[in-house]
Amino acid sequence: MEYRHAGPMRSFLLTACLGLLAFPIHGEQTRDLSEIYELALARDPILQAAANRLRASEELIPQARALFLPELSLEADANRNWETIDGTPAFGDVDAPGASDEQSLSYNSWTAGLALTQPLFRMESFALRDQANIVLDQSALQYAQAQQDLLLRVSEAYFDVLLAQDQVSTLEAEQRAIDTELRRAQRALDVGTGTVTDVNEAQARFDLVEAQILRARNNRTIAGENLRRLIDEQPGTLAGLRDEFVAEPPMPTDPGAWAERAERHNINVRLAEREFERAREEIRVQRAGHYPRVDLVARHGRSYQSDSPQFDGSVDSETTSVGIRLQMPLFAGGSTSSQVRQAQAERDAFFDDTVDARRQAALQAESAYLNLTANQQQIRALEQALRSIRSTEESTRRGVEVGLRTTLDLLNVQRDRFETERELAEARYEYLLNYLRLQVAVGSGIDGSSIDDVNFFLSGNDG
């Protein structure tokens, strides 16, 4: 029987080196989830775009305030004038046929002055001011929504890295365990107490796990790159779960309470409510087309008219005027009434969107709660299964030593143990992610408190 163990082992060492090169480890620094999240807050381009949009929306407030403030403008013009005047002569026989006087004048003129307009009553200005405040609230909520999205993206990327590292670690441990059994089976074959079947089974299992390790290392590299893109640098060594991690049930334990909380505080619900309020103010804006506009108008200016060949002397005058201007719309072809009806229909549509947003938020919160409790039960079941499998593995190993069990039996039990360890790690990470999803569903954790809750379960040691 040809012993092929040396080749796979050399390949194993080579792929291990390549995996380390593909995913650099910075042993001098261990970062936890809170630190990674803080880096992402400062560097994520999506969040920065939301911050810039919020900054742009803040300018709507001074723009709305300007609607109530006076407008001051400078007015000036300069002209060259030509006039032809037909009229009755001032002297002579006015009854004579053809008695008329026609004069042609040419002269220069200019005027300059200041014009002040102070709005006194414009119905649409009040609605536009209220709309500006609503739009600013919407932008603030959209920024909070971007923060929540970043919280989930960072957490998912962080735990993807930890899960990928756990996959690699357990597969490498499984390969080492198989290697031990392969060596034992080969020694037993050499002394005549083993079988070729045992060696072949162990060798096949070794090769299969080696292929799984290559795929797992590739997944680890991809997960690390995904996290690097969020923080714009290599994440380094990440803190893993504490050994004393225990999955606790969410409080309160009533899914209806979480659903009710989501209906009030979910970010999408609050955005839909603000959109409904904005649409309601739009009706006021359109109805303002039926109302008068009253302005205080003041002007002060100077005008000058030069002399002309026909008349000697120039005219230089200064004028000041103050008055009230009233503009009352009477008929606009039905456009204003149509725009009011359009705004009312849009308001009704946004009301329906608000109802749907509440239902979606309640479903999202209830689903996250149920997934969280299912994760907790799954973790408890897998922990119990792992204890049972370890006990079975120990008894199977003793059975192999006394010849009651085969190498294949032990390899199968070991495979079950490592698969259970991987499933348990995945369930624990999914539990923490579902906790964050539940907090997002009810509009909590924008200030980073949810990240701190999860970070409590992480250790400063290499995970």
C-alpha positions in Angstrom: 0.0 0.0 0.0 1.5 3.4 -1.0 1.5 5.9 1.8 0.4 9.3 0.3 0.4 11.3 3.5 3.6 13.4 2.9 2.2 15.0 -0.2 -1.0 16.4 1.3 0.9 17.6 4.4 3.3 19.7 2.2 0.2 21.0 0.4 -1.3 21.8 3.7 1.7 23.8 4.9 1.8 25.7 1.5 -1.9 26.7 1.6 -1.4 27.8 5.2 1.3 30.2 4.2 -0.8 31.5 1.3 -3.7 32.0 3.7 -1.6 34.1 6.0 -0.3 36.2 3.1 -3.9 36.8 1.8 -5.2 37.8 5.2 -2.5 39.8 7.1 -2.6 39.6 10.9 -1.5 42.5 13.0 -0.7 40.9 16.3 0.1 44.2 17.9 -3.5 45.4 17.8 -6.7 43.7 18.7 -9.9 45.5 17.8 -13.4 44.8 19.0 -16.7 45.6 17.3 -17.0 49.1 18.9 -13.6 50.2 17.6 -14.4 48.9 14.1 -17.7 50.7 14.1 -16.1 53.9 15.2 -13.7 53.7 12.3 -16.6 53.0 9.9 -18.5 56.0 11.2 -15.6 58.2 10.2 -14.8 56.7 6.9 -17.9 55.1 5.3 -18.7 57.0 2.1 -22.4 56.2 2.3 -22.7 57.7 5.7 -20.7 60.7 4.7 -23.1 61.3 1.8 -26.0 61.2 4.2 -24.3 63.7 6.4 -23.8 66.0 3.5 -27.4 65.7 2.5 -28.4 66.6 6.1 -26.1 69.6 5.9 -27.7 70.7 2.7 -31.2 70.4 4.2 -30.2 72.6 7.1 -30.1 75.5 4.6 -33.8 75.2 4.1 -34.4 76.9 7.4 -32.7 80.3 6.6 -34.3 80.1 3.1 -37.8 79.8 4.8 -37.0 82.6 7.2 -36.1 84.8 4.2 -39.7 84.6 3.0 -40.7 86.9 5.9 -37.8 89.4 5.6 -37.7 92.5 3.4 -36.1 92.5 0.0 -34.0 95.5 -1.0 -32.9 96.1 -4.5 -31.1 98.7 -6.5 -32.8 100.0 -9.7 -31.1 102.0 -12.4 -31.5 102.7 -16.1 -30.1 105.2 -18.7 -31.9 106.0 -22.0 -31.6 108.1 -25.1 -35.1 109.4 -26.0 -36.7 110.7 -29.2 -40.2 112.2 -29.0 -42.5 113.7 -31.6 -45.3 115.9 -30.2 -48.4 116.9 -32.2 -50.5 119.7 -30.7 -52.2 123.1 -31.1 -49.9 126.1 -31.3 -49.8 128.1 -28.2 -50.1 131.4 -30.1 -51.7 132.6 -33.4 -54.9 131.8 -35.1 -56.0 128.5 -33.7 -58.9 128.4 -36.1 -56.8 128.8 -39.2 -56.8 125.7 -41.5 -53.8 123.5 -40.9 -52.9 125.3 -37.7 -50.9 122.7 -35.7 -47.6 122.4 -34.0 -45.4 119.3 -34.4 -42.1 119.2 -32.4 -39.4 116.6 -32.3 -37.4 116.2 -29.1 -34.3 114.3 -28.3 -32.7 114.1 -24.9 -30.9 111.8 -22.4 -32.4 110.5 -19.2 -31.5 108.3 -16.3 -33.0 107.1 -13.1 -31.5 105.4 -10.0 -33.0 104.4 -6.7 -33.7 101.8 -4.0 -36.8 99.6 -3.8 -37.8 97.9 -0.6 -40.5 95.2 -0.4 -41.6 93.9 3.0 -44.1 91.0 2.8 -47.0 91.5 5.1 -49.2 88.6 4.3 -48.4 85.7 2.0 -50.2 82.5 3.0 -47.8 80.2 1.2 -44.9 81.5 3.2 -46.2 79.9 6.4 -46.7 76.5 4.8 -43.3 76.6 3.2 -41.7 77.4 6.5 -43.4 74.4 8.1 -42.4 72.3 5.2 -38.8 73.3 5.6 -38.8 72.1 9.2 -40.4 68.8 8.2 -37.9 68.2 5.4 -35.0 68.9 7.9 -36.5 66.3 10.2 -36.7 63.9 7.3 -33.0 64.4 6.5 -32.1 63.8 10.1 -34.0 60.6 10.1 -32.4 59.5 6.8 -29.0 60.1 8.4 -30.1 58.0 11.4 -31.2 55.4 8.9 -27.8 55.4 7.3 -26.2 55.0 10.7 -28.4 51.9 11.3 -27.6 50.5 7.9 -23.9 51.0 8.7 -24.3 49.3 12.1 -25.7 46.2 10.4 -23.2 46.2 7.6 -20.2 46.5 10.0 -21.6 43.9 12.3 -22.3 41.4 9.5 -18.9 42.0 8.0 -17.2 41.6 11.5 -19.0 38.4 12.3 -18.4 37.1 8.8 -14.7 37.4 9.5 -15.0 35.7 12.8 -17.1 32.9 11.4 -14.6 32.4 8.5 -11.7 32.3 11.0 -13.6 29.7 13.0 -14.3 27.7 9.9 -10.6 27.6 9.1 -9.6 26.8 12.7 -12.0 23.9 13.1 -11.2 22.5 9.7 -7.5 22.6 10.5 -8.1 21.0 13.8 -10.2 18.3 12.1 -7.4 17.8 9.6 -4.9 17.4 12.5 -7.2 14.8 14.1 -7.5 12.9 10.9 -3.8 13.1 10.4 -3.4 11.5 13.9 -5.8 8.7 12.9 -4.1 8.3 9.5 -0.7 7.8 11.1 -2.2 5.3 13.6 -3.9 3.4 10.8 -0.7 3.3 8.9 1.3 2.0 11.9 -1.4 -0.7 12.5 -1.2 -1.7 8.9 2.6 -1.9 9.0 2.5 -4.3 12.0 -0.4 -6.3 10.6 -3.1 -5.3 13.0 -4.8 -2.8 10.7 -6.5 -2.9 7.3 -6.0 -1.1 4.0 -9.5 0.1 4.3 -8.8 2.1 7.4 -5.8 3.8 5.8 -7.8 4.6 2.6 -10.7 6.0 4.6 -8.5 8.2 6.6 -6.5 9.4 3.6 -9.8 10.2 1.7 -11.1 12.1 4.7 -7.8 14.0 4.9 -7.9 15.0 1.3 -11.6 16.1 1.5 -10.9 18.3 4.5 -7.9 19.8 2.8 -10.2 21.0 -0.1 -12.6 22.4 2.5 -9.7 24.3 4.1 -8.8 25.9 0.8 -12.3 27.1 0.3 -12.6 28.3 3.9 -9.4 30.3 3.6 -10.7 31.9 0.5 -13.9 32.9 2.3 -11.9 34.3 5.1 -9.9 36.5 2.7 -13.1 37.8 1.1 -14.7 38.5 4.4 -11.6 40.4 5.5 -11.6 42.5 2.3 -15.3 43.3 2.8 -14.6 44.6 6.3 -11.5 46.5 5.1 -13.6 48.4 2.5 -15.8 49.6 5.3 -13.0 51.0 7.5 -10.5 51.8 4.7 -7.7 49.8 6.3 -6.8 46.3 7.3 -8.9 45.3 10.3 -6.1 43.5 12.1 -6.8 40.9 14.8 -10.5 40.9 15.8 -11.8 40.1 19.3 -13.8 36.9 19.3 -16.6 35.7 21.6 -15.8 35.2 25.3 -15.6 31.6 26.5 -18.4 32.4 29.1 -20.8 33.6 26.4 -24.4 32.8 27.2 -27.3 33.6 24.9 -30.0 35.4 27.0 -33.6 35.8 26.0 -34.7 39.3 24.8 -36.7 41.4 27.3 -39.6 41.8 27.2 -40.4 38.2 26.2 -43.6 39.3 24.4 -43.2 39.7 20.6 -46.3 41.9 20.5 -44.5 44.4 22.8 -41.6 44.6 20.3 -44.1 45.0 17.4 -45.9 47.9 19.2 -42.6 49.6 19.9 -41.6 49.3 16.3 -44.8 50.8 15.1 -44.0 54.0 17.1 -40.2 54.3 16.8 -39.1 52.5 13.6 -37.1 54.9 11.4 -39.1 54.0 8.3 -42.3 54.6 10.1 -41.1 58.0 11.3 -40.0 58.9 7.8 -43.4 57.9 6.4 -45.1 60.1 9.0 -42.9 63.1 8.1 -43.7 62.6 4.4 -47.4 62.6 5.3 -47.0 65.8 7.2 -45.1 67.4 4.3 -47.8 66.4 1.9 -50.4 68.0 4.2 -48.5 71.2 4.2 -48.3 71.1 0.4 -52.1 71.4 0.4 -51.7 74.7 2.3 -49.2 75.9 -0.3 -51.5 75.2 -3.2 -54.5 76.7 -1.4 -52.5 79.9 -1.0 -53.2 80.5 -4.6 -56.7 81.6 -3.7 -55.5 84.2 -1.1 -54.3 87.8 -1.5 -50.7 88.9 -1.2 -50.1 92.1 0.7 -46.7 93.8 0.6 -45.3 97.1 1.9 -43.5 98.8 -0.9 -41.1 101.7 -0.5 -39.0 103.5 -3.1 -36.5 106.3 -3.1 -34.8 107.4 -6.3 -33.5 110.2 -8.4 -34.2 111.0 -12.1 -32.5 113.3 -14.5 -33.4 114.5 -18.0 -31.0 116.5 -20.0 -31.7 119.6 -22.1 -32.4 119.3 -25.8 -31.9 121.4 -28.9 -35.6 122.5 -28.7 -35.7 123.3 -25.0 -33.1 124.8 -22.7 -32.6 123.4 -19.3 -32.5 120.0 -17.7 -34.8 118.3 -15.1 -33.3 116.7 -12.0 -35.8 115.3 -9.4 -35.8 113.1 -6.3 -38.8 111.0 -5.3 -39.7 109.0 -2.3 -42.8 106.8 -2.0 -44.2 104.4 0.5 -47.4 102.3 0.0 -49.2 99.1 0.4 -49.6 96.7 -2.6 -52.4 94.2 -2.8 -52.5 91.4 -5.3 -55.7 89.3 -5.4 -55.9 86.4 -7.8 -59.4 86.2 -9.4 -59.2 83.4 -12.0 -56.4 81.2 -13.1 -58.3 78.8 -15.4 -59.0 76.3 -12.6 -55.3 75.5 -12.2 -55.2 76.3 -8.5 -58.2 74.2 -7.6 -56.7 71.3 -9.6 -53.4 71.6 -7.8 -55.2 71.5 -4.5 -57.0 68.3 -5.4 -53.7 66.8 -6.6 -52.0 67.6 -3.3 -55.0 66.1 -1.4 -54.7 62.9 -3.4 -50.9 62.7 -2.7 -51.6 63.3 1.0 -54.0 60.3 1.1 -51.4 58.2 -0.7 -48.8 59.1 1.9 -51.2 58.3 4.7 -51.6 54.8 3.2 -47.8 54.5 3.0 -47.7 55.3 6.7 -50.1 52.5 7.5 -48.0 50.1 5.4 -44.8 51.3 7.1 -46.2 50.5 10.5 -47.3 47.1 9.5 -43.9 46.3 7.9 -42.1 47.6 11.0 -44.2 45.4 13.3 -43.5 42.4 11.1 -39.8 43.2 11.0 -39.6 43.5 14.8 -41.7 40.3 15.4 -39.6 38.3 12.9 -36.3 39.5 14.5 -37.6 38.6 17.9 -38.7 35.1 16.8 -35.4 34.6 15.0 -33.5 35.7 18.2 -35.4 33.3 20.4 -34.9 30.5 17.8 -31.2 31.2 17.8 -31.1 31.0 21.6 -32.8 27.6 21.5 -30.6 26.4 18.7 -27.5 27.4 20.7 -28.7 25.5 23.7 -29.4 22.4 21.6 -26.1 22.6 19.8 -24.2 23.0 23.1 -25.9 19.9 24.5 -25.3 18.0 21.2 -21.6 19.0 21.4 -21.3 17.6 24.9 -22.9 14.4 23.8 -20.7 14.1 20.7 -17.5 14.6 22.7 -18.6 11.9 25.1 -19.3 9.6 22.1 -16.0 10.4 20.6 -14.1 9.5 23.8 -15.9 6.1 24.0 -15.4 5.5 20.3 -11.7 6.2 20.6 -11.5 3.6 23.4 -13.4 1.2 21.3 -10.9 1.6 18.5 -8.0 0.9 20.9 -9.5 -2.4 22.0 -10.7 -3.3 18.5 -14.4 -2.9 19.0 -14.8 0.1 16.7 -13.2 1.0 13.4 -11.2 4.0 12.4 -14.1 5.0 10.1 -16.4 5.1 13.2 -14.0 7.5 15.0 -13.6 9.7 11.9 -17.4 10.0 11.5 -17.8 11.0 15.1 -15.0 13.5 14.8 -16.5 14.9 11.7 -19.8 15.3 13.5 -18.1 17.1 16.4 -16.3 19.6 14.2 -19.5 20.3 12.1 -21.4 20.9 15.4 -18.7 23.3 16.5 -19.0 25.2 13.3 -22.8 25.3 13.5 -22.6 26.5 17.1 -20.3 29.3 16.2 -22.5 30.3 13.3 -25.6 30.2 15.6 -23.9 32.4 18.2 -22.9 35.0 15.6 -26.4 34.9 14.1 -27.9 35.4 17.6 -25.9 38.6 18.1 -26.8 39.8 14.6 -30.5 39.2 15.2 -30.3 41.1 18.4 -29.0 44.1 16.4 -31.7 43.6 13.8 -34.3 43.7 16.5 -32.9 46.9 17.9 -32.9 48.5 14.4 -36.5 47.4 13.9 -37.6 49.3 17.0 -35.5 52.3 16.2 -32.9 51.9 19.0 -29.2 51.8 19.0 -28.5 54.8 16.8 -26.2 56.2 19.4 -24.1 53.0 19.4 -25.6 51.5 22.6 -26.6 48.3 20.8 -23.0 47.9 19.5 -21.8 48.3 23.1 -24.3 45.6 24.2 -22.9 43.1 21.7 -19.3 44.2 22.3 -19.8 43.1 25.9 -19.7 39.5 24.7 -16.4 39.9 22.9 -13.0 39.2 24.3 -9.8 41.2 23.8 -8.0 38.0 23.0 -7.6 36.7 19.5 -10.8 35.1 18.4 
